[in-house]
């Protein structure tokens, strides 16, 4: 199999420069921060800050040029196990995965994990899918251990389980494969570390060495800690003392996300740290779900540079609007990734090794990389590439 080339995350060493037609400026260093009063624009910042911003805006990704053809196994019933249909970061990739499976000629449905309601929501959704005749399952937004017994039963029933971006941390492992990102990156942590590193690049580019960050950690899966670790590691690479720069890590559980109590929790921690000038969010849905409004109401947006991660339309609209408690996000092409999970399932069923999907990631703010409309999808016609590989054009 021809592999997608690895792209380095080091500043200045990005090998693939993304070419989103919707970019509103060719000068990545000219974007002004709308948040922290301590933030510096690229023209006023150091050369290191400008380089970090350029790295954040260029991002990482692939053109899928090496994707090999594969024969689709017919008559499959594909179930997406959504982490929670009420949350855009769960619903949007779930819907995209259904569309991809149907494009491949399969029946496809969604089982709602309801943010693991009652501690059994994920397992209940897996069991529902198996009872409904699923032959292939892909979980979105949660790891194997969050529903281990259900996954074990599904595998025993002959169901093929393919990751939807999460990790198989069961022992023994139960999934046929996780979704692979870029060759040479750690298959479990690589994309999370890369996204968090771009958050750090953007923050450093705007604020410089004087970062005082409150970092929100989503504890519902290991990916939350991957993001925290990736942010700290990149700060260290940039010459910043991460232990001093991260003034607080706020843990948010799936239950707190589900009932909205995280909003008050994060706001309380921000008020306890008046020195904070950066807020790092693990998923844009926290902001669009009420946190950004609470931040604005409390006047905290005046002192904070607020950086999310996702790039769904509702989040991008807030960034465009300005003065909304939301300055930038690390867009990742979740629809592309969803199609990649279906591609992974197709290859596993065909007896092939999974391909490297390489969905694009990059920083987005009001002046850089902002799509004209809709969600962030990257610069490649990934649907065309996947369908051509599947022979369903």
C-alpha positions in Angstrom: 0.0 0.0 0.0 1.3 3.4 -0.8 1.4 5.3 2.4 0.4 8.9 3.0 3.6 10.9 3.9 4.1 11.9 7.5 3.9 15.6 8.3 6.0 17.0 11.1 4.4 19.1 13.8 7.5 21.1 14.6 7.3 24.8 13.9 8.4 25.6 10.4 8.6 22.0 9.3 5.1 21.5 8.1 5.5 19.7 4.8 2.0 20.1 3.4 0.7 23.6 3.3 -3.1 23.5 3.3 -4.8 25.5 0.6 -8.3 26.2 1.7 -9.9 28.4 -0.9 -11.9 30.1 1.9 -8.9 31.5 3.6 -9.5 35.2 3.9 -5.8 36.3 4.2 -2.5 35.0 2.9 -0.8 36.8 5.8 -1.3 34.5 8.7 0.7 36.9 10.9 -1.8 39.8 10.4 -4.7 38.4 12.5 -5.5 40.4 15.6 -6.5 38.7 18.8 -10.1 39.4 19.9 -9.6 38.1 23.4 -6.9 38.8 25.9 -5.7 42.3 26.3 -2.2 40.8 26.7 -2.4 39.2 23.3 -0.1 40.5 20.6 -0.7 40.7 16.9 1.6 38.9 14.6 3.2 42.1 13.4 4.0 43.2 17.0 5.1 39.8 18.2 8.5 38.1 18.0 9.8 36.1 15.1 9.1 33.0 17.2 5.5 34.1 17.7 5.0 34.7 14.0 6.5 31.3 13.2 4.2 29.6 15.7 1.1 31.4 14.2 2.2 30.3 10.7 2.5 26.7 11.9 -1.0 26.9 13.5 -2.6 28.3 10.3 -0.8 25.9 8.0 -1.7 22.8 10.0 -1.4 19.2 8.9 -3.1 16.8 6.6 -3.0 14.7 3.5 -4.3 14.7 -0.1 -5.3 11.0 -0.1 -3.4 10.5 -3.3 -2.1 7.1 -2.2 -5.5 5.6 -1.4 -5.7 2.1 -2.9 -8.8 0.6 -4.4 -10.8 -1.9 -2.4 -13.8 -4.1 -3.1 -16.8 -3.3 -0.8 -18.3 -6.4 0.9 -22.0 -6.2 0.2 -25.1 -6.6 2.4 -23.7 -5.0 5.6 -25.7 -3.3 8.3 -23.6 -0.5 9.7 -24.4 1.1 13.1 -22.7 4.3 14.3 -22.7 4.5 18.1 -22.9 8.3 18.7 -21.5 9.6 21.9 -24.5 11.9 22.2 -26.8 13.1 19.4 -27.6 16.3 21.4 -23.9 17.4 21.0 -22.7 18.7 17.6 -19.3 17.1 17.9 -21.0 13.7 18.2 -24.0 14.2 15.9 -22.2 15.7 12.9 -19.6 12.8 12.4 -22.3 10.3 13.2 -24.5 11.6 10.4 -21.4 11.8 8.1 -20.6 8.2 8.8 -24.1 7.1 7.9 -23.8 9.0 4.6 -20.5 7.3 3.9 -21.8 3.8 4.6 -24.8 4.4 2.4 -22.6 5.7 -0.4 -20.7 2.4 -0.1 -24.0 0.5 -0.5 -24.6 -0.5 3.1 -27.6 0.0 5.3 -26.7 2.5 8.1 -28.2 3.8 11.3 -27.3 5.7 14.4 -27.6 4.4 18.0 -27.5 7.3 20.5 -25.1 6.8 23.5 -26.8 9.8 25.2 -23.5 11.0 26.7 -23.3 7.7 28.7 -26.5 8.6 30.6 -26.7 6.7 33.8 -23.3 5.3 33.2 -24.7 2.7 30.7 -25.7 4.9 27.8 -22.8 3.8 25.6 -23.2 0.1 26.4 -27.0 0.4 25.9 -26.4 1.8 22.4 -24.0 -1.0 21.5 -26.4 -3.6 22.7 -29.2 -2.0 20.8 -27.2 -2.1 17.6 -26.3 -5.7 18.0 -29.9 -6.6 18.8 -31.0 -4.8 15.6 -28.7 -6.9 13.4 -25.6 -4.8 13.1 -22.7 -6.4 11.2 -20.4 -3.5 11.6 -20.2 -1.0 14.5 -18.2 2.2 14.8 -18.2 4.2 18.1 -17.8 7.9 18.0 -16.4 9.9 20.9 -15.7 7.2 23.5 -13.1 4.5 24.1 -13.6 0.8 24.4 -13.4 0.6 28.2 -16.5 2.8 28.4 -18.6 -0.1 27.1 -16.2 -3.0 27.4 -18.8 -5.7 28.3 -21.0 -4.7 25.4 -18.1 -4.6 22.9 -17.0 -8.0 24.1 -20.5 -9.4 23.5 -20.7 -7.7 20.1 -17.4 -9.2 19.0 -18.5 -12.6 20.2 -21.6 -12.2 18.1 -19.4 -11.7 15.0 -19.8 -8.0 14.7 -16.8 -6.1 13.2 -15.9 -3.1 15.4 -14.0 -0.2 13.9 -12.9 2.9 15.7 -14.6 6.3 15.0 -11.7 8.3 16.3 -11.4 6.8 19.7 -9.0 4.2 21.2 -9.4 0.5 21.9 -8.1 0.4 25.5 -9.8 -2.8 26.4 -7.7 -5.7 27.7 -7.8 -7.8 25.6 -8.6 -5.4 22.7 -12.0 -5.9 21.1 -12.0 -3.7 18.0 -10.8 -4.9 14.6 -9.0 -1.6 14.1 -8.9 2.0 15.2 -8.9 4.7 12.5 -5.4 5.6 11.4 -4.3 9.2 10.8 -0.8 9.8 9.4 2.0 7.2 9.0 4.6 7.7 11.6 2.3 9.4 14.1 1.3 7.4 17.2 -1.9 5.6 16.1 -3.7 6.3 19.4 -2.4 9.7 20.5 -1.0 11.3 17.4 -3.9 13.3 16.1 -4.9 14.5 19.6 -1.4 15.7 20.4 -1.2 17.4 17.0 -4.5 19.3 17.6 -3.4 20.4 21.0 0.0 21.5 19.7 -1.7 23.8 17.2 -3.7 25.2 20.1 -0.4 25.9 21.9 1.1 27.4 18.7 -1.9 29.8 18.3 -1.8 30.8 22.0 2.0 31.4 21.9 1.7 33.3 18.6 -0.9 35.7 20.2 0.3 36.0 23.8 4.0 35.0 23.7 5.9 33.8 26.7 3.4 35.3 29.2 0.8 32.5 28.7 -1.4 31.9 31.8 -3.8 29.2 30.6 -6.8 27.5 32.1 -7.1 24.2 30.3 -10.4 22.2 30.3 -10.0 18.5 30.3 -12.8 16.2 29.1 -12.5 13.2 31.4 -15.0 11.0 29.5 -12.3 9.4 27.5 -8.5 9.2 27.4 -8.4 11.7 24.5 -9.0 14.6 27.0 -5.8 13.9 28.7 -4.1 13.4 25.4 -5.0 17.0 24.5 -3.8 18.3 27.9 -0.5 16.5 27.5 -0.1 17.7 23.9 -0.7 21.3 24.8 1.9 21.2 27.6 4.4 19.4 25.5 4.2 21.9 22.7 4.6 24.8 25.1 7.8 23.2 26.3 9.0 22.8 22.8 8.3 26.5 22.3 10.5 27.4 25.3 7.7 28.1 27.7 7.6 26.6 31.2 4.4 24.6 30.9 4.1 24.1 34.7 3.9 27.8 35.1 2.0 28.6 31.9 -0.9 26.2 32.8 -2.4 27.7 35.9 -5.3 25.3 36.2 -6.7 22.1 34.6 -10.5 21.9 35.0 -11.9 18.4 34.7 -15.3 18.0 33.0 -17.1 14.7 33.0 -19.6 13.4 30.5 -22.3 13.8 33.1 -21.4 17.4 33.7 -21.5 18.0 29.9 -24.9 16.3 29.7 -26.5 18.3 32.4 -24.8 21.6 31.6 -23.2 22.0 35.1 -19.7 22.3 33.5 -20.6 25.9 32.6 -20.7 27.0 36.2 -17.7 24.9 37.0 -15.4 26.4 34.4 -16.7 29.9 35.1 -15.9 29.5 38.8 -12.4 28.3 38.1 -11.8 31.2 35.7 -12.9 33.7 38.4 -10.5 32.0 40.8 -7.6 32.7 38.4 -7.8 36.4 37.5 -4.3 36.1 36.1 -5.5 33.8 33.3 -5.2 35.2 29.8 -5.9 32.0 27.8 -8.7 29.4 27.9 -8.1 26.1 26.1 -11.3 24.1 25.4 -11.2 20.4 24.3 -14.3 20.6 22.1 -16.2 23.5 20.6 -19.5 22.1 21.9 -18.6 23.3 25.4 -18.6 26.9 24.2 -21.6 26.7 21.9 -23.5 24.8 24.6 -23.5 27.8 26.9 -20.0 28.5 28.2 -19.2 31.3 25.7 -22.3 33.2 26.7 -21.5 32.7 30.4 -18.0 34.0 29.8 -19.3 37.1 28.0 -21.9 37.8 30.6 -19.3 37.7 33.3 -17.0 40.0 31.3 -14.3 37.3 31.2 -13.9 37.5 27.5 -12.1 40.8 27.8 -9.1 39.2 29.4 -9.1 35.8 27.7 -7.9 34.4 24.4 -10.3 31.5 24.0 -9.3 28.6 21.8 -11.5 25.6 21.0 -11.2 22.4 18.9 -13.6 21.1 16.3 -14.8 23.6 13.7 -18.5 22.9 13.3 -20.7 25.6 11.8 -22.2 26.9 15.0 -18.8 27.4 16.5 -17.5 29.1 13.4 -20.4 31.5 13.4 -19.5 32.6 16.9 -15.9 33.2 15.9 -17.1 35.2 12.9 -19.4 37.3 15.0 -16.6 38.5 17.3 -17.0 39.5 21.0 -18.7 36.2 21.5 -16.4 34.5 24.0 -14.8 32.5 21.3 -11.7 33.6 19.4 -10.3 30.6 17.5 -10.6 26.9 17.1 -8.5 24.0 15.8 -10.6 22.8 12.9 -10.4 19.1 12.2 -12.3 17.7 9.2 -14.6 15.4 11.2 -16.7 14.5 8.2 -13.5 13.4 6.4 -12.6 11.3 9.4 -16.1 9.8 9.5 -15.7 8.7 5.9 -12.3 7.4 6.9 -13.8 5.1 9.5 -16.1 3.6 6.9 -13.1 3.1 4.6 -11.3 1.4 7.5 -14.3 -1.0 7.9 -14.4 -1.7 4.2 -10.8 -2.6 4.1 -11.0 -4.8 7.3 -13.9 -6.8 5.8 -12.0 -7.1 2.5 -8.9 -8.5 4.3 -6.8 -5.4 3.7 -4.8 -3.3 6.1 -6.5 -0.1 7.1 -5.3 3.0 5.2 -4.0 6.2 6.7 -6.8 8.7 6.5 -5.0 11.9 7.2 -7.9 14.3 7.8 -6.7 17.9 7.8 -6.4 20.0 11.0 -5.5 23.7 11.2 -6.2 26.9 13.3 -9.2 29.0 12.3 -10.0 32.5 13.4 -12.1 35.3 12.0 -9.4 36.3 9.6 -7.7 33.0 8.7 -8.9 29.7 7.2 -12.6 30.5 7.9 -14.9 28.6 5.5 -17.5 30.8 3.7 -20.2 28.6 5.2 -20.8 25.3 6.9 -18.5 23.1 8.9 -14.7 23.0 8.4 -14.1 20.2 5.9 -10.5 20.7 4.8 -9.3 21.4 1.3 -9.5 17.9 -0.3 -12.5 16.4 -2.1 -12.3 13.4 0.3 -15.7 12.0 -0.7 -14.6 11.7 -4.3 -11.3 10.0 -3.3 -13.0 7.5 -1.1 -15.8 6.7 -3.5 -13.3 6.2 -6.3 -11.3 3.8 -4.1 -14.5 1.9 -3.3 -15.5 1.7 -6.9 -18.9 3.4 -6.4 -18.5 6.6 -8.5 
